[in-house]
Amino acid sequence: MDRPASVEELAALRDEVAQFRLLANNLPAAIAYYDRQGYTCRYANLGYARMFGHTEASILGLGFARIIGEEAAREVLPRIDAVVSDRRRSSYERQLPGPDGRPRWIEVDVLPHLDAAGEVVGAFVLVHDITRHRQAEAALRQSEERLAKFMLASAEGIAFHKDGEITDVNPPLLALTGYALPELLGRQALDFVDPAERERVAAVMASGAEIGYETALTHKSGHRLPVEFIVRTLHYRDERLRMTIVRDLRDRIQARSRIDYLAHHDALTGLPNRSAFIERAQALLAAAQAQGHRPAMLFIDLDNFKRVNDSLGHLAGDTLLRTAARRITGALRSGDLVARFGGDEFVVLLSGDSRGGGVAEVAGKLLAAIGEPLRAGGATISVTPSIGVALFPEHGTDSDELIKHADTAMYQAKSRGRANCCIFEPAMAAAAMADLAMEGRLAQAVREREFVLHYQPQFALADGRLLGAEALIRWAPPGRPQVLPEDFIPLAEARRLMLPIGQWVLAEALCAARRWHDEGRPLPVAVNLSSLEFGAPDFVEQVQAALAAAGLPGRLLELELTERMLMDDLPAVRRTLLRLKALGVGIAVDDFGTGYTSLRHLMELPIDRLKLDRSFVQGLPGDAGAAAIVRAVIQMAQGLGMRTLAEGVETAAQQDWLRAQGCDEMQGEMAAPPMGEEALQAWLRARGA
């Protein structure tokens, strides 16, 4: 019979059990023991008990199904039965909710407990929480999935390589290079780099640098493919990989080329622009100087180009400019340089030697070629050029100086009647400087209103009645003598200053006529027009507004046009004149006989009066030629129902002869000189008018 354990033995046993529990409860695993009968829990450490919501004491004696749940038991029981029947260890994983409600993954090992006879009497259960491992695996899978999606979705090529050997490539890179995936995998990345770029790419690979740079690949077809590499280093599954993003640069290079082209060429004509021309011209001039050649600079301006734009529209103007560019290029030699400087200005540098008749020959070709009629805007138009020439090195040793002097010569060509070529002379530079100074003073005069109007009365030849007065502008700069119109009007027209000047003249003349009207003298006032004013799109509206501002009827205003203004565009001129006539405004042709008005123009236009130019009147009555012309004009005007007025009548003999020929009206120094408004008022009072 066994003796009872002593107190010391019991104490030692308790210590041993306590140590076992301490050890079991601090293991990084949940431990339990189930007997075979009913799968009842006989032991569980603290981790196992808490995993299923129990204490070490409350879990004892509970069945397997009660502890883990009926549903989990049905899932796990086949594994337990296999352990009992096969007497072998079994492992499995399953998911269970954690204390915080989030799912947890556990790995379960079930080991059979065998007695001395080898029969299974129970089972040990070891549970490890593998949630972190599964989360890491899930994160890795997600990362791989994201990378795979990125590789597929990216529009840019992506390649991975390890130690230079390609490990993966996305579809866009395959499409870019023309290769299939098996043709790239396992190959050296440098094999697909353009041979001229391999050394550089290899150096970047060896350095491990994370940079972006432009290089080139070799397409499967063999052609060079410009690309940009963006290289990064990454660690994947304990491996160090290099990821290269590959961007196709063909569109970017094409865009750069286009931008560079536009920066150096005129978009409309395709010719070099000013900056490109000057850069290339400077190099050509340096070469010419070294070779002893004398090239020539030509400045070409299209005459009356604005008229085409205003009458036919900018599309027709663009057609004209492109045609002019082609014709200029066609008239030059292969070594000559041509550019469009903007607007209707072209500049040419004739290469080689300008000695002899070379320049004159080219200028003649240009005049003929550019002046050929063309169809634009539904009409046949013809625009002539004015050409200025400067010679190297006589007129300048650099492009800027030659262009400036050729430009000066071009304006001289225009002043000689347009459709002309003029070679620069040093005197032109002095005249140009004088014009520049005059232009500056004239612009100031416009701002400061330094102009005054004089008025020259007009009379009926039959009875001497006062019919009206012509407004004549004078420039009166402070502290200086008055400047006559012929000394500043041409410059004002060339520099487009006549627009504000003309508007001031019209308003001031109408204000004076209003004052005469209010004093009981309703005298019409005649105002000269410039081609700039008359060609303005809203000219009729400007006249109407000026009449309204002065509170005058249109019958007290007469507008004087030159013959050249009537020739530009007959239908448009007729429309404008009819609108002016509808306002009651009178229309006169000034300086008649000095231009080239056709009889058809006179027949079709609503003209009231022809003003005989003073150059014809001065020779009367003794100059037989002048007399014949004046007599013919008077008779023609009478036949067309127009009045005639003789300008510059200075003698009684002239007056008597004109009256005898049937001329209707006159103005001149003999009857009354031009005078300021106050002097005119005094003159009128003296006449008792």
C-alpha positions as CSV (number, residue, x, y, z in Angstrom):
1,M,0.0,0.0,0.0
2,D,1.4,3.3,-1.1
3,R,2.0,5.8,1.6
4,P,0.6,9.3,1.5
5,A,2.8,12.0,0.2
6,S,4.5,14.0,2.8
7,V,4.0,17.7,3.2
8,E,7.4,18.4,1.7
9,E,6.6,16.2,-1.3
10,L,3.2,18.0,-1.8
11,A,5.0,21.4,-1.6
12,A,7.6,20.3,-4.1
13,L,4.8,19.0,-6.4
14,R,3.0,22.3,-6.1
15,D,6.1,24.2,-7.0
16,E,6.7,22.0,-9.9
17,V,3.1,22.6,-11.2
18,A,3.5,26.3,-10.7
19,Q,6.7,26.3,-12.6
20,F,5.1,24.3,-15.4
21,R,2.2,26.8,-15.5
22,L,4.6,29.7,-15.5
23,L,6.5,28.2,-18.4
24,A,3.4,27.2,-20.3
25,N,1.8,30.6,-19.9
26,N,4.8,32.4,-21.2
27,L,5.4,30.4,-24.3
28,P,4.6,32.2,-27.6
29,A,1.9,29.5,-28.3
30,A,-1.5,28.5,-27.0
31,I,-1.4,25.0,-25.5
32,A,-4.2,22.6,-24.6
33,Y,-4.8,18.9,-23.9
34,Y,-8.0,17.0,-24.8
35,D,-8.8,13.4,-23.7
36,R,-10.2,11.0,-26.3
37,Q,-13.5,10.5,-24.4
38,G,-15.7,13.3,-25.7
39,Y,-12.8,15.4,-26.6
40,T,-12.9,17.1,-23.2
41,C,-10.3,19.8,-22.3
42,R,-8.2,18.6,-19.4
43,Y,-5.6,21.4,-19.6
44,A,-5.2,24.8,-21.3
45,N,-2.6,27.5,-20.7
46,L,-3.6,31.1,-20.2
47,G,-3.1,31.9,-24.0
48,Y,-5.4,29.1,-25.1
49,A,-8.1,29.9,-22.6
50,R,-8.1,33.6,-23.4
51,M,-8.1,32.9,-27.2
52,F,-11.6,31.4,-26.8
53,G,-12.9,33.7,-24.1
54,H,-12.2,31.6,-21.0
55,T,-9.9,31.4,-18.0
56,E,-7.6,28.5,-17.2
57,A,-10.2,27.1,-14.7
58,S,-13.4,27.8,-16.6
59,I,-12.2,26.0,-19.8
60,L,-11.5,22.7,-18.0
61,G,-14.1,20.0,-18.6
62,L,-15.6,21.7,-21.6
63,G,-16.0,19.8,-24.8
64,F,-14.1,20.6,-28.0
65,A,-17.2,21.9,-29.8
66,R,-18.2,24.2,-26.9
67,I,-14.8,25.8,-26.8
68,I,-14.2,26.6,-30.4
69,G,-17.8,26.7,-31.6
70,E,-20.1,24.2,-33.4
71,E,-19.3,25.6,-36.9
72,A,-15.5,25.5,-36.3
73,A,-15.8,22.0,-34.7
74,R,-17.5,20.7,-37.8
75,E,-14.7,22.1,-39.9
76,V,-11.9,20.8,-37.7
77,L,-13.3,17.5,-36.4
78,P,-12.3,15.5,-39.5
79,R,-8.7,16.5,-38.9
80,I,-8.9,15.4,-35.2
81,D,-10.4,12.1,-36.2
82,A,-7.6,11.5,-38.6
83,V,-5.1,12.1,-35.8
84,V,-6.8,9.5,-33.7
85,S,-7.1,7.0,-36.4
86,D,-3.7,7.5,-38.0
87,R,-1.8,8.1,-34.8
88,R,0.0,10.9,-36.6
89,R,0.5,14.6,-36.2
90,S,-1.8,16.9,-38.1
91,S,-1.4,20.7,-38.9
92,Y,-3.9,23.1,-40.3
93,E,-4.7,26.8,-40.5
94,R,-7.9,28.5,-39.8
95,Q,-9.4,32.0,-39.2
96,L,-11.2,33.1,-36.1
97,P,-12.4,36.5,-34.8
98,G,-10.1,38.3,-32.4
99,P,-11.0,40.2,-29.3
100,D,-11.2,43.4,-31.3
101,G,-13.5,41.8,-33.9
102,R,-10.8,41.7,-36.6
103,P,-10.1,38.3,-38.1
104,R,-7.0,36.4,-36.9
105,W,-5.2,33.6,-38.5
106,I,-4.0,30.7,-36.4
107,E,-1.8,27.7,-37.2
108,V,-2.9,24.6,-35.2
109,D,-0.7,21.5,-34.6
110,V,-2.5,18.4,-33.1
111,L,-0.3,15.7,-31.7
112,P,-1.6,12.3,-30.5
113,H,-1.0,11.1,-26.9
114,L,-0.3,7.4,-27.0
115,D,-0.4,5.0,-23.9
116,A,2.0,2.1,-23.3
117,A,0.0,-0.1,-25.6
118,G,0.2,2.5,-28.4
119,E,-3.4,3.5,-28.2
120,V,-4.5,7.1,-28.5
121,V,-5.8,8.4,-25.1
122,G,-5.7,12.1,-25.9
123,A,-4.3,14.9,-28.0
124,F,-2.0,17.8,-27.4
125,V,-3.0,21.0,-29.2
126,L,-0.5,23.8,-30.0
127,V,-1.8,27.0,-31.5
128,H,0.4,29.8,-33.0
129,D,-1.0,33.2,-34.0
130,I,0.2,33.8,-37.6
131,T,-1.9,36.9,-38.3
132,R,1.1,39.1,-38.9
133,H,2.6,36.6,-41.3
134,R,-0.7,36.4,-43.3
135,Q,-1.1,40.2,-43.2
136,A,2.5,40.6,-44.5
137,E,1.8,38.0,-47.2
138,A,-1.5,39.8,-48.1
139,A,0.3,43.1,-48.3
140,L,2.9,41.6,-50.5
141,R,0.3,40.1,-52.8
142,Q,-1.5,43.4,-52.9
143,S,1.8,45.2,-53.7
144,E,2.5,42.6,-56.4
145,E,-1.0,43.1,-57.8
146,R,-0.7,46.8,-57.7
147,L,2.7,46.6,-59.5
148,A,1.2,44.2,-62.1
149,K,-1.7,46.6,-62.7
150,F,0.7,49.5,-62.8
151,M,2.9,47.7,-65.3
152,L,-0.2,46.9,-67.5
153,A,-1.9,50.3,-67.1
154,S,1.1,52.5,-67.5
155,A,1.3,54.2,-70.9
156,E,5.0,54.3,-70.5
157,G,7.4,51.4,-70.9
158,I,8.8,49.8,-67.7
159,A,11.6,47.3,-67.5
160,F,13.1,45.5,-64.5
161,H,16.6,44.1,-64.5
162,K,19.0,42.5,-62.1
163,D,22.7,43.0,-62.6
164,G,21.8,44.1,-66.1
165,E,19.7,41.0,-66.9
166,I,16.1,41.8,-67.9
167,T,13.6,40.2,-65.4
168,D,10.3,41.8,-66.5
169,V,8.9,44.1,-69.1
170,N,5.4,45.6,-69.4
171,P,3.3,45.6,-72.6
172,P,3.8,49.3,-73.5
173,L,7.6,48.7,-73.7
174,L,7.1,45.7,-75.9
175,A,4.9,47.8,-78.2
176,L,7.4,50.6,-78.3
177,T,10.4,48.4,-79.1
178,G,8.6,45.8,-81.3
179,Y,9.9,42.8,-79.3
180,A,7.9,40.0,-77.7
181,L,8.4,39.2,-74.0
182,P,10.3,36.0,-74.5
183,E,12.8,37.8,-76.8
184,L,13.7,40.2,-73.9
185,L,13.6,38.1,-70.7
186,G,17.0,36.9,-69.6
187,R,18.8,39.1,-72.1
188,Q,21.2,41.8,-71.2
189,A,19.5,45.2,-71.1
190,L,22.5,46.8,-72.9
191,D,21.8,44.6,-76.0
192,F,18.8,46.8,-76.8
193,V,20.5,50.2,-76.3
194,D,21.6,52.1,-79.3
195,P,25.3,51.2,-79.9
196,A,26.3,54.9,-79.7
197,E,24.7,55.2,-76.2
198,R,25.8,51.9,-74.6
199,E,28.9,53.2,-72.9
200,R,27.0,56.0,-71.3
201,V,24.1,53.8,-70.2
202,A,26.5,51.2,-68.8
203,A,28.2,53.9,-66.7
204,V,24.8,54.9,-65.2
205,M,24.0,51.2,-64.4
206,A,27.3,50.7,-62.8
207,S,27.0,53.8,-60.6
208,G,23.6,52.8,-59.3
209,A,22.5,56.4,-59.7
210,E,18.8,57.3,-59.6
211,I,18.5,59.8,-62.4
212,G,16.6,60.7,-65.6
213,Y,18.4,61.2,-68.9
214,E,17.8,61.1,-72.6
215,T,19.3,58.2,-74.7
216,A,18.2,55.8,-77.5
217,L,17.1,52.2,-78.0
218,T,17.4,50.1,-81.1
219,H,14.0,49.0,-82.4
220,K,13.5,45.4,-83.5
221,S,13.3,46.7,-87.1
222,G,16.8,48.3,-86.6
223,H,16.0,52.0,-86.5
224,R,17.1,54.3,-83.7
225,L,14.4,55.1,-81.1
226,P,15.0,58.2,-79.0
227,V,13.8,57.7,-75.4
228,E,14.1,59.0,-71.9
229,F,15.2,56.7,-69.0
230,I,14.1,57.4,-65.5
231,V,16.0,54.9,-63.3
232,R,15.2,53.8,-59.8
233,T,16.6,51.1,-57.4
234,L,14.2,49.0,-55.4
235,H,14.3,45.9,-53.2
236,Y,11.9,43.1,-54.0
237,R,11.9,39.8,-52.1
238,D,15.3,40.3,-50.8
239,E,16.6,41.1,-54.3
240,R,18.0,44.4,-55.5
241,L,16.4,45.4,-58.8
242,R,16.7,48.3,-61.1
243,M,13.5,49.7,-62.5
244,T,13.7,51.8,-65.7
245,I,10.7,53.9,-66.9
246,V,11.1,54.3,-70.7
247,R,9.5,57.3,-72.3
248,D,9.1,57.7,-76.1
249,L,10.7,61.0,-77.1
250,R,9.6,61.1,-80.7
251,D,6.7,63.4,-80.2
252,R,8.7,65.6,-77.9
253,I,11.5,65.9,-80.3
254,Q,9.1,66.6,-83.1
255,A,7.5,69.3,-81.0
256,R,10.9,70.8,-80.2
257,S,11.8,70.8,-83.9
258,R,8.5,72.6,-84.6
259,I,9.1,75.1,-81.9
260,D,12.6,75.7,-83.2
261,Y,11.3,76.1,-86.7
262,L,8.7,78.6,-85.6
263,A,11.3,80.5,-83.6
264,H,13.3,81.0,-86.8
265,H,10.7,81.1,-89.6
266,D,7.6,83.1,-90.5
267,A,4.6,81.0,-89.9
268,L,2.7,82.4,-93.0
269,T,5.3,82.1,-95.7
270,G,7.8,79.6,-94.3
271,L,10.6,82.1,-94.9
272,P,13.2,82.8,-92.3
273,N,12.2,85.5,-89.8
274,R,14.1,88.7,-88.8
275,S,16.2,87.1,-86.1
276,A,17.2,84.1,-88.2
277,F,17.9,86.3,-91.3
278,I,20.2,88.6,-89.3
279,E,22.1,85.7,-87.8
280,R,22.7,84.0,-91.1
281,A,23.3,87.3,-93.0
282,Q,26.1,88.2,-90.5
283,A,27.9,85.0,-91.3
284,L,27.5,85.5,-95.0
285,L,28.8,89.0,-94.8
286,A,31.8,87.8,-92.8
287,A,32.5,85.2,-95.5
288,A,32.0,87.8,-98.3
289,Q,34.5,90.2,-96.6
290,A,37.1,87.4,-96.4
291,Q,36.6,86.6,-100.1
292,G,36.5,90.2,-101.2
293,H,32.9,90.0,-102.5
294,R,30.4,92.8,-102.5
295,P,26.9,91.4,-101.7
296,A,23.8,93.6,-101.8
297,M,20.9,94.0,-99.3
298,L,17.4,94.5,-100.8
299,F,14.5,95.8,-98.8
300,I,11.1,95.1,-100.5
301,D,7.8,96.6,-99.5
302,L,4.5,95.9,-101.3
303,D,2.8,99.0,-102.5
304,N,-0.8,99.6,-101.2
305,F,-0.9,96.2,-99.5
306,K,-3.2,97.7,-96.8
307,R,-5.8,98.4,-99.5
308,V,-6.0,94.6,-100.3
309,N,-6.5,93.8,-96.6
310,D,-9.1,96.5,-96.1
311,S,-11.1,95.8,-99.3
312,L,-10.8,92.0,-99.7
313,G,-10.0,90.8,-96.2
314,H,-7.0,89.3,-94.4
315,L,-7.3,85.9,-96.1
316,A,-6.8,87.6,-99.5
317,G,-3.9,89.5,-97.9
318,D,-2.4,86.3,-96.7
319,T,-2.7,84.7,-100.1
320,L,-0.9,87.8,-101.6
321,L,1.9,87.5,-99.1
322,R,2.5,83.8,-99.7
323,T,2.4,84.4,-103.4
324,A,4.9,87.3,-103.1
325,A,7.2,85.1,-101.0
326,R,7.2,82.3,-103.7
327,R,7.8,84.8,-106.5
328,I,10.7,86.5,-104.6
329,T,12.3,83.1,-103.9
330,G,11.8,82.0,-107.5
331,A,13.6,85.1,-108.8
332,L,16.7,84.5,-106.6
333,R,19.7,82.2,-106.9
334,S,20.2,79.3,-104.6
335,G,22.9,81.1,-102.5
336,D,20.7,84.2,-101.9
337,L,19.0,84.7,-98.6
338,V,15.4,86.0,-98.2
339,A,13.2,86.6,-95.1
340,R,9.9,88.1,-94.2
341,F,10.3,90.9,-91.7
342,G,6.7,91.2,-90.9
343,G,3.6,92.8,-92.5
344,D,4.4,93.3,-96.2
345,E,8.2,93.7,-95.8
346,F,10.7,91.3,-97.3
347,V,14.5,91.5,-97.1
348,V,17.0,89.8,-99.5
349,L,20.8,89.4,-99.2
350,L,22.2,88.8,-102.7
351,S,25.2,86.6,-102.3
352,G,28.3,86.8,-104.5
353,D,29.5,90.1,-106.1
354,S,27.1,93.0,-106.7
355,R,29.5,94.7,-109.1
356,G,28.2,95.0,-112.7
357,G,24.5,94.7,-113.5
358,G,23.7,91.8,-111.2
359,V,21.7,93.9,-108.6
360,A,19.8,95.7,-111.3
361,E,19.0,92.5,-113.1
362,V,17.6,90.8,-109.9
363,A,15.7,94.0,-109.0
364,G,14.1,94.0,-112.4
365,K,13.1,90.3,-112.1
366,L,11.6,91.0,-108.7
367,L,9.6,94.0,-109.9
368,A,8.2,92.0,-112.8
369,A,7.5,88.8,-110.8
370,I,5.8,90.4,-107.8
371,G,3.7,92.8,-110.0
372,E,2.1,89.9,-111.9
373,P,-1.7,89.8,-111.3
374,L,-3.1,87.0,-109.1
375,R,-6.5,85.7,-107.9
376,A,-7.3,86.3,-104.3
377,G,-10.5,86.8,-102.4
378,G,-12.5,86.2,-105.6
379,A,-10.8,89.1,-107.4
380,T,-7.8,89.6,-109.7
381,I,-5.3,91.9,-107.9
382,S,-1.9,93.3,-108.7
383,V,0.4,94.8,-106.1
384,T,3.7,96.3,-107.1
385,P,6.9,96.4,-105.0
386,S,9.1,99.2,-104.0
387,I,12.7,98.1,-103.6
388,G,15.6,99.7,-101.7
389,V,19.2,98.6,-102.2
390,A,22.3,98.9,-100.0
391,L,25.7,97.7,-101.1
392,F,28.4,96.0,-99.0
393,P,30.7,97.4,-97.8
394,E,30.1,101.0,-99.2
395,H,26.8,101.4,-97.4
396,G,27.5,99.3,-94.3
397,T,29.6,96.4,-93.0
398,D,27.0,94.7,-90.8
399,S,23.5,93.4,-91.5
400,D,21.8,96.0,-89.2
401,E,23.4,98.9,-91.0
402,L,22.7,97.5,-94.5
403,I,19.1,96.8,-93.6
404,K,18.6,100.3,-92.3
405,H,20.1,101.9,-95.4
406,A,18.1,99.6,-97.8
407,D,15.0,100.5,-95.9
408,T,15.8,104.2,-96.4
409,A,16.3,103.6,-100.1
410,M,13.0,101.8,-100.3
411,Y,11.1,104.8,-99.0
412,Q,12.9,106.9,-101.6
413,A,11.6,104.5,-104.2
414,K,8.1,104.9,-102.9
415,S,8.4,108.7,-103.1
416,R,9.4,108.4,-106.7
417,G,6.0,106.8,-107.7
418,R,6.2,103.3,-106.3
419,A,7.0,100.1,-108.4
420,N,10.5,101.4,-108.3
421,C,14.0,100.4,-107.3
422,C,16.4,102.9,-105.6
423,I,20.0,102.5,-104.5
424,F,21.0,104.1,-101.2
425,E,22.9,107.3,-101.2
426,P,24.5,109.0,-98.2
427,A,22.2,112.0,-98.6
428,M,19.2,109.8,-98.0
429,A,20.5,109.0,-94.5
430,A,20.5,112.7,-93.7
431,A,17.0,113.1,-95.1
432,A,15.9,110.1,-93.2
433,M,17.2,111.6,-90.0
434,A,15.5,114.8,-90.8
435,D,12.3,112.9,-91.4
436,L,12.7,111.0,-88.1
437,A,13.2,114.3,-86.3
438,M,10.2,115.8,-88.1
439,E,8.1,112.7,-87.3
440,G,8.9,113.1,-83.6
441,R,7.9,116.8,-83.6
442,L,4.8,116.0,-85.7
443,A,3.7,113.3,-83.2
444,Q,4.1,115.9,-80.4
445,A,2.2,118.4,-82.5
446,V,-0.7,115.9,-82.7
447,R,-0.7,115.4,-78.9
448,E,-0.3,119.2,-78.2
449,R,-2.8,120.3,-80.9
450,E,-0.3,122.6,-82.5
451,F,-2.3,123.0,-85.7
452,V,-4.5,125.9,-86.9
453,L,-6.9,126.2,-89.8
454,H,-6.9,129.0,-92.4
455,Y,-9.8,129.5,-94.7
456,Q,-9.8,130.6,-98.3
457,P,-13.1,131.9,-99.7
458,Q,-14.6,130.5,-102.9
459,F,-16.6,132.6,-105.3
460,A,-19.0,132.3,-108.2
461,L,-17.4,133.6,-111.4
462,A,-20.6,134.8,-112.8
463,D,-21.5,137.4,-110.1
464,G,-18.8,137.2,-107.5
465,R,-21.1,135.6,-104.8
466,L,-19.3,134.1,-101.8
467,L,-20.1,130.4,-102.0
468,G,-18.0,129.0,-99.1
469,A,-14.5,128.5,-97.9
470,E,-11.8,125.8,-98.1
471,A,-10.2,124.8,-94.8
472,L,-6.4,124.7,-95.1
473,I,-4.3,123.3,-92.3
474,R,-1.1,125.0,-90.9
475,W,1.3,123.7,-88.4
476,A,2.1,126.4,-85.8
477,P,4.8,125.0,-83.5
478,P,5.3,127.4,-80.5
479,G,8.2,129.8,-81.0
480,R,8.7,128.7,-84.7
481,P,7.3,129.8,-88.0
482,Q,4.2,128.2,-89.3
483,V,4.7,125.1,-91.5
484,L,2.8,124.7,-94.8
485,P,0.9,121.5,-95.5
486,E,3.3,120.4,-98.4
487,D,6.1,120.4,-95.9
488,F,4.6,117.9,-93.4
489,I,1.5,116.3,-94.9
490,P,3.5,113.6,-96.9
491,L,5.3,112.6,-93.8
492,A,2.1,112.5,-91.7
493,E,0.5,110.3,-94.3
494,A,3.5,107.9,-94.5
495,R,3.6,107.6,-90.7
496,R,-0.2,107.3,-90.4
497,L,-0.4,110.5,-88.4
498,M,-3.0,111.8,-90.8
499,L,-5.8,109.9,-89.1
500,P,-5.8,111.9,-85.9
501,I,-4.8,115.1,-87.8
502,G,-7.7,114.6,-90.3
503,Q,-10.2,113.9,-87.5
504,W,-9.1,117.2,-85.8
505,V,-9.4,119.2,-89.1
506,L,-12.9,117.9,-89.8
507,A,-14.2,118.7,-86.3
508,E,-12.5,122.1,-86.2
509,A,-13.8,123.1,-89.6
510,L,-17.3,122.1,-88.8
511,C,-17.2,124.1,-85.5
512,A,-16.1,127.2,-87.5
513,A,-18.9,126.6,-89.9
514,R,-21.3,126.4,-87.0
515,R,-20.1,129.7,-85.7
516,W,-20.6,131.3,-89.1
517,H,-24.1,129.8,-89.3
518,D,-25.0,131.2,-85.8
519,E,-23.9,134.7,-87.0
520,G,-26.2,134.5,-90.0
521,R,-23.6,133.4,-92.5
522,P,-24.4,129.7,-93.5
523,L,-21.3,129.2,-95.5
524,P,-20.3,125.6,-96.5
525,V,-16.8,124.5,-95.6
526,A,-14.6,122.3,-97.8
527,V,-12.2,119.8,-96.1
528,N,-9.4,117.9,-97.9
529,L,-9.2,114.2,-97.2
530,S,-6.2,111.9,-97.1
531,S,-6.3,108.4,-98.4
532,L,-5.9,107.0,-94.9
533,E,-9.0,108.8,-93.7
534,F,-11.1,107.9,-96.7
535,G,-10.1,104.3,-96.5
536,A,-11.0,103.9,-92.9
537,P,-13.8,101.3,-92.5
538,D,-15.9,103.6,-90.3
539,F,-15.2,106.9,-92.2
540,V,-18.8,107.7,-93.1
541,E,-19.8,107.1,-89.4
542,Q,-17.0,109.5,-88.4
543,V,-18.4,112.2,-90.7
544,Q,-21.9,111.6,-89.5
545,A,-20.7,111.9,-85.8
546,A,-18.7,115.1,-86.6
547,L,-21.8,116.7,-88.2
548,A,-24.0,115.7,-85.3
549,A,-21.4,117.1,-82.8
550,A,-21.3,120.4,-84.6
551,G,-25.1,120.5,-85.1
552,L,-24.8,121.1,-88.8
553,P,-26.6,119.7,-91.8
554,G,-24.6,117.8,-94.3
555,R,-25.1,120.4,-97.0
556,L,-22.7,122.8,-95.2
557,L,-19.8,120.3,-95.7
558,E,-17.9,119.5,-98.8
559,L,-15.2,116.8,-98.9
560,E,-12.3,117.0,-101.4
561,L,-10.7,113.8,-102.7
562,T,-7.7,113.3,-105.0
563,E,-8.0,111.4,-108.3
564,R,-5.8,108.6,-106.9
565,M,-8.3,108.0,-104.1
566,L,-11.0,107.4,-106.8
567,M,-8.9,104.8,-108.6
568,D,-8.3,102.3,-105.8
569,D,-11.5,100.3,-105.7
570,L,-14.4,101.8,-107.8
571,P,-17.2,99.7,-106.3
572,A,-16.1,100.5,-102.7
573,V,-15.5,104.2,-103.5
574,R,-18.9,104.5,-105.1
575,R,-20.6,102.9,-102.1
576,T,-18.8,105.3,-99.7
577,L,-19.6,108.4,-101.8
578,L,-23.3,107.4,-102.1
579,R,-23.5,107.1,-98.3
580,L,-21.9,110.6,-97.9
581,K,-24.4,112.0,-100.5
582,A,-27.2,110.5,-98.4
583,L,-26.0,112.7,-95.5
584,G,-26.2,115.8,-97.9
585,V,-22.4,116.1,-98.0
586,G,-20.9,117.6,-101.2
587,I,-18.1,115.7,-103.1
588,A,-15.3,117.5,-105.0
589,V,-12.2,116.2,-106.9
590,D,-9.2,118.2,-105.9
591,D,-6.3,119.1,-108.2
592,F,-8.2,117.6,-111.2
593,G,-6.0,116.9,-114.3
594,T,-2.9,115.9,-112.4
595,G,-4.0,112.3,-111.9
596,Y,-5.3,109.5,-114.1
597,T,-9.0,109.4,-113.5
598,S,-10.9,107.6,-116.2
599,L,-14.0,108.9,-117.8
600,R,-15.8,105.8,-116.5
601,H,-15.0,106.8,-112.9
602,L,-16.4,110.3,-113.5
603,M,-19.6,108.8,-115.1
604,E,-20.2,106.3,-112.3
605,L,-19.4,108.4,-109.2
606,P,-21.7,111.0,-107.6
607,I,-19.3,113.9,-107.9
608,D,-20.5,117.5,-107.5
609,R,-17.4,119.6,-108.5
610,L,-14.1,119.3,-110.3
611,K,-11.3,121.6,-109.0
612,L,-8.9,122.6,-111.8
613,D,-5.3,122.3,-110.6
614,R,-3.5,125.7,-110.3
615,S,-0.7,124.4,-112.5
616,F,-3.2,124.7,-115.5
617,V,-4.6,128.0,-114.4
618,Q,-1.2,129.8,-114.0
619,G,-0.5,129.7,-117.8
620,L,-3.9,131.1,-118.8
621,P,-4.8,132.6,-121.1
622,G,-1.6,132.7,-123.0
623,D,-0.6,129.0,-122.7
624,A,-2.4,127.3,-125.6
625,G,-1.9,123.8,-124.2
626,A,-3.2,124.7,-120.7
627,A,-6.1,126.6,-122.3
628,A,-7.0,123.5,-124.4
629,I,-7.0,121.2,-121.4
630,V,-9.0,123.6,-119.2
631,R,-11.5,124.2,-121.9
632,A,-12.0,120.4,-122.4
633,V,-12.4,119.8,-118.7
634,I,-15.0,122.5,-118.4
635,Q,-17.0,121.2,-121.3
636,M,-16.7,117.6,-120.0
637,A,-17.9,118.7,-116.5
638,Q,-20.9,120.5,-118.1
639,G,-21.8,117.4,-120.0
640,L,-21.7,115.3,-116.8
641,G,-23.6,117.8,-114.8
642,M,-20.7,118.8,-112.6
643,R,-19.5,122.3,-111.6
644,T,-15.9,123.4,-112.1
645,L,-13.8,125.5,-109.8
646,A,-10.4,127.0,-110.8
647,E,-7.7,127.1,-108.1
648,G,-4.9,129.7,-107.9
649,V,-6.6,132.5,-109.9
650,E,-4.3,135.5,-109.5
651,T,-5.0,137.9,-112.3
652,A,-8.1,139.6,-113.8
653,A,-7.2,138.1,-117.2
654,Q,-7.4,134.6,-115.8
655,Q,-10.7,135.3,-114.2
656,D,-12.2,136.8,-117.4
657,W,-11.0,133.9,-119.6
658,L,-12.4,131.3,-117.2
659,R,-15.7,133.1,-117.0
660,A,-15.9,133.2,-120.7
661,Q,-15.2,129.5,-121.0
662,G,-18.1,128.7,-118.6
663,C,-16.1,127.8,-115.5
664,D,-18.5,128.1,-112.5
665,E,-16.3,129.1,-109.5
666,M,-12.9,130.2,-108.5
667,Q,-10.6,130.7,-105.5
668,G,-7.2,132.4,-105.4
669,E,-5.0,135.2,-104.1
670,M,-6.6,137.8,-106.3
671,A,-10.0,137.4,-104.7
672,A,-8.9,136.5,-101.1
673,P,-5.9,134.7,-99.6
674,P,-6.2,132.0,-97.0
675,M,-6.7,133.6,-93.5
676,G,-7.3,132.7,-90.0
677,E,-10.9,132.5,-88.7
678,E,-10.7,136.0,-87.0
679,A,-9.2,137.5,-90.1
680,L,-12.0,135.8,-92.1
681,Q,-14.6,137.3,-89.8
682,A,-13.1,140.8,-90.3
683,W,-13.0,140.2,-94.0
684,L,-16.6,139.2,-94.1
685,R,-17.7,142.2,-92.1
686,A,-15.7,144.5,-94.4
687,R,-17.5,142.9,-97.4
688,G,-20.8,143.3,-95.7
689,A,-21.4,139.6,-96.4
